[in-house]
Amino acid sequence: MFQPFYHPLRHSLLNDGKKLGGVESAIVSIERAGGSFTPDTTYCDYTISEVDLNFAVIYDHLFSTTWNNARALTRKTFLDSTTVRAQAGGDVTSYTLTPRFFVVEFDHTLIKSMQHVTPTFPDSDVEEDVIIASVDVDKTQIISAGWYVEKDIYDVRPHNVQMYLIDSTTLRMWRANAVSNDALYMSIFLLEFK
């Protein structure tokens, strides 16, 4: 369902479509969702318009009144074709979170495969490999749908993760420094185009 809002993602995918060879026809739907919650149970479920989970991805959009620390971070996953769960860490129960995200469903004629992985990045590691089903590295987009940490931190910079494919079956996650006693719980989509 298209909603009237401005965001660089929507602008890029829809308004620049003619320059990119008709990308606007590659999109079945885009929906912006989210909202505030106090994570007494560490998660909140959001109802979305129905999507085909074989061709839909969640694009994370960080937004919070406490955006400068990990209390603002949530991992987004599909529970089913009409529900997205935003999950926060266990040490944020006294804060109001405001996750925002976009659900984008692509036309099935353009997508060869879709994978969703939810790896844990151990606290002591600066590099972690995730084994995935084989993809064409040159035609696959890596999409972060957010992450959370278990404890209350005030600087998310050490947690920022870069992701890239080192070969057709290995997704590598990398960060500049290990962070003691604070694993990352991630949500990642791999979108392989035909």
KEKE-3310 file (N, C-alpha, C; in steps of 0.2 Angstrom, whole numbers, plus 5000, padded with zeros to 4 digits):
npx = (5004:5004:5009:5007:5021:5037:5053:5070:5072:5059:5059:5070:5067:5055:5053:5065:5064:5062:5075:5082:5078:5065:5061:5051:5041:5045:5041:5029:5022:5024:5026:5026:5029:5027:5030:5028:5033:5033:5045:5040:5039:5049:5046:5036:5022:5017:5004:5003:4999:4995:5008:5018:5028:5039:5044:5046:5054:5061:5065:5075:5073:5080:5074:5071:5068:5078:5090:5104:5109:5109:5096:5087:5087:5080:5076:5069:5057:5048:5033:5022:5013:5006:5011:5024:5037:5045:5059:5067:5082:5085:5087:5080:5069:5064:5062:5054:5052:5054:5052:5054:5050:5051:5041:5044:5038:5043:5041:5038:5043:5056:5064:5075:5078:5075:5081:5081:5090:5094:5106:5117:5129:5143:5149:5163:5169:5176:5173:5162:5156:5142:5133:5125:5112:5116:5120:5120:5133:5135:5122:5115:5107:5111:5102:5099:5088:5088:5094:5098:5104:5109:5111:5110:5117:5127:5133:5132:5141:5152:5145:5141:5139:5147:5142:5145:5146:5157:5159:5148:5141:5143:5141:5148:5150:5156:5165:5173:5178:5178:5165:5164:5154:5142:5132:5126:5110:5104:5095:5093:5091:5093:5092:5091:5092:5085)
npy = (4994:5011:5025:5042:5050:5057:5050:5045:5032:5029:5039:5035:5022:5024:5037:5039:5029:5029:5033:5022:5012:5008:5005:5007:4998:4987:4986:4980:4984:4997:5000:5010:5008:5006:5013:5019:5011:5004:4993:4982:4969:4967:4967:4972:4970:4973:4977:4975:4978:4964:4954:4945:4934:4928:4937:4949:4962:4969:4985:4993:5008:5019:5027:5037:5044:5043:5041:5040:5030:5012:5009:5013:5003:4990:4974:4969:4957:4946:4939:4933:4935:4947:4953:4961:4960:4970:4969:4972:4974:4966:4975:4987:4991:5002:5012:5021:5015:5019:5012:5012:5007:5000:4991:4982:4975:4966:4963:4947:4943:4948:4943:4931:4924:4924:4927:4925:4929:4927:4930:4929:4939:4936:4943:4944:4944:4952:4949:4939:4925:4920:4906:4904:4900:4896:4910:4922:4933:4945:4949:4951:4959:4965:4967:4976:4973:4978:4977:4972:4974:4966:4974:4990:5003:5017:5021:5018:5016:5007:4995:4996:4987:4981:4972:4960:4949:4936:4925:4915:4908:4913:4925:4939:4947:4962:4972:4986:4985:4973:4970:4969:4957:4959:4954:4955:4954:4950:4955:4950:4952:4944:4948:4942:4946:4942)
npz = (5000:4995:5003:5007:5009:5012:5010:5009:5004:4998:4988:4981:4976:4969:4963:4956:4947:4933:4928:4932:4924:4925:4938:4946:4943:4948:4961:4971:4983:4995:5012:5026:5043:5061:5077:5094:5109:5126:5131:5140:5139:5130:5116:5102:5092:5075:5065:5047:5030:5020:5014:5002:5008:5002:4994:5000:5010:5025:5028:5039:5049:5058:5072:5086:5102:5109:5101:5101:5108:5112:5117:5108:5098:5088:5083:5068:5062:5052:5058:5052:5037:5039:5050:5059:5070:5082:5091:5106:5117:5133:5143:5143:5149:5155:5146:5132:5116:5099:5086:5068:5052:5035:5024:5010:4996:4982:4965:4959:4947:4946:4956:4961:4973:4990:5006:5024:5038:5055:5064:5078:5084:5092:5107:5109:5097:5082:5069:5060:5052:5042:5036:5021:5009:4993:4982:4969:4970:4963:4961:4972:4986:5002:5016:5031:5044:5056:5074:5090:5107:5123:5134:5142:5134:5130:5118:5102:5092:5093:5090:5077:5062:5047:5033:5021:5006:5005:4997:4987:4997:5009:5021:5028:5043:5051:5063:5070:5083:5097:5109:5125:5134:5127:5115:5098:5092:5077:5062:5045:5028:5012:4996:4981:4964:4948)
capx = (5000:5008:5007:5010:5027:5044:5059:5075:5071:5054:5061:5075:5064:5049:5053:5070:5063:5063:5082:5085:5076:5058:5061:5044:5036:5048:5038:5022:5020:5029:5022:5029:5025:5031:5026:5031:5031:5037:5046:5039:5040:5055:5044:5030:5020:5014:5000:5005:4996:4997:5013:5020:5035:5044:5047:5045:5059:5060:5071:5076:5073:5081:5071:5069:5069:5085:5093:5111:5111:5106:5089:5083:5088:5076:5077:5063:5056:5041:5030:5018:5012:5003:5014:5031:5039:5051:5061:5073:5086:5082:5089:5078:5062:5061:5062:5050:5056:5050:5055:5051:5053:5047:5040:5044:5036:5045:5038:5041:5047:5063:5067:5077:5078:5075:5083:5081:5094:5094:5112:5119:5136:5146:5152:5170:5171:5175:5171:5158:5153:5135:5133:5118:5111:5120:5117:5125:5136:5134:5115:5112:5107:5110:5097:5098:5081:5089:5098:5097:5109:5105:5112:5109:5123:5125:5136:5131:5146:5156:5141:5139:5141:5147:5140:5147:5147:5164:5158:5141:5137:5146:5139:5153:5149:5162:5164:5179:5180:5174:5162:5163:5147:5136:5131:5121:5105:5103:5090:5096:5088:5097:5088:5094:5088:5086)
capy = (5000:5017:5030:5049:5052:5058:5047:5044:5025:5029:5043:5032:5017:5026:5043:5039:5023:5029:5033:5016:5007:5006:5001:5008:4993:4981:4987:4978:4988:5000:5002:5013:5006:5007:5017:5019:5006:5003:4986:4978:4962:4968:4967:4974:4967:4978:4974:4978:4975:4957:4953:4938:4933:4926:4943:4955:4963:4975:4990:4997:5015:5020:5033:5036:5050:5041:5038:5040:5024:5006:5008:5014:4998:4984:4969:4967:4951:4944:4934:4931:4939:4953:4955:4962:4960:4973:4966:4976:4970:4964:4980:4993:4991:5008:5017:5021:5015:5021:5009:5013:5002:5000:4984:4983:4969:4966:4959:4940:4941:4950:4940:4924:4921:4928:4923:4929:4926:4931:4928:4932:4941:4936:4950:4944:4944:4958:4946:4933:4922:4916:4902:4905:4896:4899:4916:4926:4938:4951:4951:4950:4965:4964:4972:4976:4974:4980:4973:4974:4971:4964:4978:4997:5006:5024:5023:5012:5016:5000:4990:4996:4981:4980:4966:4959:4942:4934:4921:4913:4905:4916:4932:4941:4953:4964:4978:4989:4983:4968:4974:4964:4955:4962:4951:4958:4950:4954:4953:4952:4949:4944:4948:4940:4947:4937)
capz = (5000:4995:5008:5005:5014:5009:5013:5003:5001:4993:4983:4977:4973:4965:4959:4951:4943:4926:4927:4933:4920:4927:4945:4950:4941:4952:4968:4972:4988:5000:5018:5032:5049:5067:5083:5101:5114:5131:5130:5146:5137:5125:5109:5100:5085:5071:5059:5041:5024:5018:5009:5000:5012:4997:4990:5004:5015:5030:5028:5045:5049:5065:5074:5093:5105:5112:5096:5102:5112:5110:5119:5102:5093:5088:5077:5065:5059:5050:5061:5047:5031:5041:5056:5060:5077:5083:5097:5109:5122:5139:5148:5141:5150:5157:5140:5127:5110:5093:5080:5062:5046:5029:5022:5003:4992:4976:4959:4959:4941:4946:4962:4961:4979:4996:5012:5030:5043:5062:5067:5084:5083:5099:5110:5109:5090:5077:5063:5061:5046:5042:5030:5018:5003:4987:4979:4964:4973:4959:4960:4979:4990:5009:5019:5038:5047:5063:5078:5097:5112:5129:5140:5141:5132:5128:5112:5098:5087:5092:5087:5070:5058:5040:5030:5014:5004:5004:4992:4986:5003:5016:5023:5033:5047:5053:5066:5072:5090:5101:5114:5130:5137:5123:5109:5094:5089:5070:5057:5039:5022:5006:4991:4975:4958:4942)
cpx = (5004:5005:5010:5015:5033:5049:5063:5074:5065:5056:5066:5072:5059:5051:5059:5070:5064:5071:5085:5082:5069:5058:5055:5040:5039:5045:5031:5019:5025:5024:5027:5025:5030:5026:5029:5028:5036:5038:5046:5040:5045:5053:5038:5028:5016:5010:5002:5000:4999:5002:5015:5027:5041:5048:5047:5051:5057:5066:5070:5076:5074:5078:5069:5071:5076:5089:5100:5113:5107:5099:5085:5083:5083:5077:5070:5063:5049:5038:5025:5017:5009:5006:5021:5032:5045:5053:5067:5076:5082:5083:5086:5071:5059:5061:5057:5054:5051:5053:5051:5054:5048:5047:5039:5043:5038:5041:5041:5045:5054:5067:5069:5076:5078:5077:5083:5085:5094:5100:5113:5127:5139:5150:5160:5173:5171:5173:5167:5155:5146:5135:5125:5118:5114:5117:5122:5127:5135:5127:5111:5113:5107:5107:5097:5091:5082:5093:5097:5103:5106:5106:5111:5116:5122:5129:5136:5136:5150:5152:5139:5143:5141:5146:5142:5147:5154:5164:5150:5137:5140:5144:5144:5150:5155:5161:5171:5182:5175:5171:5161:5156:5141:5135:5126:5117:5102:5097:5092:5092:5093:5092:5092:5090:5090:5091)
cpy = (5006:5022:5037:5051:5053:5054:5045:5037:5026:5033:5039:5026:5019:5032:5043:5033:5023:5030:5027:5010:5004:5003:5002:5002:4986:4981:4985:4983:4991:5002:5004:5011:5007:5011:5015:5013:5006:4996:4982:4971:4961:4967:4970:4972:4973:4975:4978:4975:4968:4957:4946:4938:4931:4932:4950:4956:4969:4979:4994:5004:5017:5027:5032:5043:5049:5038:5037:5034:5018:5005:5010:5008:4992:4980:4968:4961:4950:4939:4930:4936:4946:4956:4956:4963:4965:4971:4970:4971:4970:4970:4986:4994:4997:5014:5016:5020:5017:5018:5011:5009:5003:4993:4985:4976:4970:4962:4953:4939:4944:4947:4933:4920:4926:4924:4928:4926:4930:4929:4932:4933:4941:4942:4950:4945:4951:4955:4940:4931:4918:4912:4903:4900:4900:4905:4919:4932:4945:4953:4951:4957:4962:4969:4971:4977:4976:4975:4976:4971:4970:4969:4985:5000:5013:5026:5017:5011:5009:4995:4990:4991:4982:4973:4965:4951:4941:4929:4919:4910:4907:4923:4934:4947:4955:4971:4980:4986:4977:4972:4968:4963:4959:4960:4955:4953:4953:4951:4955:4948:4949:4943:4947:4941:4942:4940)
cpz = (5000:4999:5006:5010:5010:5013:5007:5000:4996:4987:4978:4973:4968:4961:4954:4947:4936:4924:4928:4929:4922:4933:4948:4948:4945:4959:4967:4977:4992:5006:5023:5038:5055:5072:5089:5105:5120:5132:5137:5145:5131:5118:5108:5093:5082:5066:5053:5036:5022:5013:5007:5003:5008:4994:4994:5009:5019:5030:5035:5044:5056:5067:5081:5096:5109:5107:5097:5106:5110:5113:5113:5097:5094:5082:5075:5061:5057:5055:5057:5041:5033:5047:5056:5067:5077:5090:5100:5114:5128:5144:5147:5143:5153:5152:5135:5120:5104:5087:5074:5057:5040:5027:5014:5000:4985:4971:4959:4952:4941:4952:4961:4967:4985:5002:5018:5035:5050:5066:5074:5083:5090:5101:5109:5102:5086:5070:5064:5054:5047:5036:5028:5012:4998:4984:4974:4968:4970:4959:4967:4983:4997:5012:5027:5040:5055:5068:5085:5101:5118:5134:5138:5140:5130:5121:5108:5093:5087:5090:5080:5066:5051:5038:5023:5012:5002:4998:4992:4992:5009:5016:5029:5037:5051:5057:5069:5078:5093:5106:5119:5133:5133:5116:5105:5091:5083:5066:5050:5033:5016:5001:4984:4969:4953:4938)
residu = (MET:PHE:GLN:PRO:PHE:TYR:HIS:PRO:LEU:ARG:HIS:SER:LEU:LEU:ASN:ASP:GLY:LYS:LYS:LEU:GLY:GLY:VAL:GLU:SER:ALA:ILE:VAL:SER:ILE:GLU:ARG:ALA:GLY:GLY:SER:PHE:THR:PRO:ASP:THR:THR:TYR:CYS:ASP:TYR:THR:ILE:SER:GLU:VAL:ASP:LEU:ASN:PHE:ALA:VAL:ILE:TYR:ASP:HIS:LEU:PHE:SER:THR:THR:TRP:ASN:ASN:ALA:ARG:ALA:LEU:THR:ARG:LYS:THR:PHE:LEU:ASP:SER:THR:THR:VAL:ARG:ALA:GLN:ALA:GLY:GLY:ASP:VAL:THR:SER:TYR:THR:LEU:THR:PRO:ARG:PHE:PHE:VAL:VAL:GLU:PHE:ASP:HIS:THR:LEU:ILE:LYS:SER:MET:GLN:HIS:VAL:THR:PRO:THR:PHE:PRO:ASP:SER:ASP:VAL:GLU:GLU:ASP:VAL:ILE:ILE:ALA:SER:VAL:ASP:VAL:ASP:LYS:THR:GLN:ILE:ILE:SER:ALA:GLY:TRP:TYR:VAL:GLU:LYS:ASP:ILE:TYR:ASP:VAL:ARG:PRO:HIS:ASN:VAL:GLN:MET:TYR:LEU:ILE:ASP:SER:THR:THR:LEU:ARG:MET:TRP:ARG:ALA:ASN:ALA:VAL:SER:ASN:ASP:ALA:LEU:TYR:MET:SER:ILE:PHE:LEU:LEU:GLU:PHE:LYS)
# end
